[in-house]
Structures are given as C-alpha cells and as structure tokens.
Amino acid sequence: MQPEPFTILDPDGAPQMSGTISAGKLQDTLRIYNDGAPQAALQFADGVQEGECIILHAPHRPSAKMHYVAGRLHGPAEFYSPQGALLRKTHYRRGLVHGVQQDFYADGTLFESGTYRDGVLDGDWQRYYPSGVLSERRTYAAGLLQRTAELFGEDGQPAPPKRA
C-alpha cells in the first residue's frame, strides 16, 4: 500500500496536523501545529512512536527533546524553559528514568543531580545552592534512603543537625 500524506486544517485553514499514513498506521514524521505554527514533530514506524520527538514552546524554541523506541521513552531527554534555558537533562530506558538526571536553575547552574535505576533513585543524589556549592547529599538504594541526609551551609561546611 502506498503511503498517503494528510493534513488536518483548523476552521481558518491553518494546519493543525500533518503526516503520512500507510496501511492505516502513522509513518515517518507527524507534525502538530498551534495556530499554524509548529508545535511538535514526532517520529512513527508502523503506527508506533519511534525515534526523536521534539515539542516546541514556539517556532524554533524547544520545550522537550526525547527519543522513543517501540512506543516508550528510551534514550536521552532534555527539557527547556520558554526562554530556552535547559531545565532538565535525563535518560530513559524502556519508559523509565534510568541513569543520571540533572535539573538546572534558569541560569544554567546545576540545581540537583541524582542517579536512577528503572525509575527509582539508586545511588547518590545532590542538591546545590545557586552559587554552585553543595547544599544536600543523600544516598539511595532501590528508592530507599540509606542514611540521614547530609546538609551543608552556603560556605560548603557541614550544617549543624537540626533540633526537634
């Protein structure tokens, strides 16, 4: 069966969606528009999301870049503010966060970082002050906190324990 391109228009004639269908299934790039402006580009193979997915805040300004394998998030993913700053960098395996995930302040400074295994914290997790100095450190195993969190002052020195 030959691939058939299609376009869905809004009542004003601006495109809302365009792509290709073959044997009743989405193929190649599906494009989604908002008031005629690009909003997303998703890759499909035989009706299943496969490959890069880009979501936009506005034309040429990404909101998210993700990868899919067999319809599940798999591979690197990045999420951005409307101003274009990288807010989160992570990695997925079979639809679950797996590996290092980093969150950033709007200026690009690291806010926190943690290691995940199959969707749960597993390993070190750290949070930072806007200055870049470590503010908190925790260690997890299979999602369970392994010991009391270590807290640090803005000078980088261990903070005194909090009293109940």
Residue, then its C-alpha position, 0 to 999 in steps of 0.5 A: m500500500q502506498p503511503e498517503p500524506f494528510t493534513i488536518l486544517d483548523p476552521d481558518g485553514a491553518p494546519q493543525m496536523s500533518g503526516t503520512i499514513s500507510a496501511g492505516k498506521l502513522q509513518d515517518t514524521l507527524r507534525i502538530y501545529n498551534d495556530g499554524a505554527p509548529q508545535a511538535a514533530l514526532q517520529f512513527a514506524d508502523g503506527v508506533q512512536e519511534g525515534e526523536c520527538i521534539i515539542l516546541h514552546a514556539p517556532h524554533r524554541p524547544s520545550a522537550k527533546m526525547h527519543y522513543v523506541a517501540g512506543r516508550l521513552h528510551g534514550p536521552a531527554e532534555f527539557y527547556s524553559p520558554q526562554g530556552a534555558l535547559l531545565r532538565k537533562t535525563h535518560y530513559r530506558r524502556g519508559l523509565v528514568h534510568g541513569v543520571q538526571q540533572d535539573f538546572y536553575a534558569d541560569g544554567t547552574l546545576f540545581e540537583s543531580g541524582t542517579y536512577r535505576d528503572g525509575v527509582l533513585d539508586g545511588d547518590w543524589q545532590r542538591y546545590y545552592p545557586s552559587g554552585v556549592l553543595s547544599e544536600r547529599r543523600t544516598y539511595a538504594a532501590g528508592l530507599l534512603q540509606r542514611t540521614a541526609e547530609l546538609f551543608g551551609e552556603d560556605g560548603q561546611p557541614a550544617p549543624p543537625k537540626r533540633a526537634 
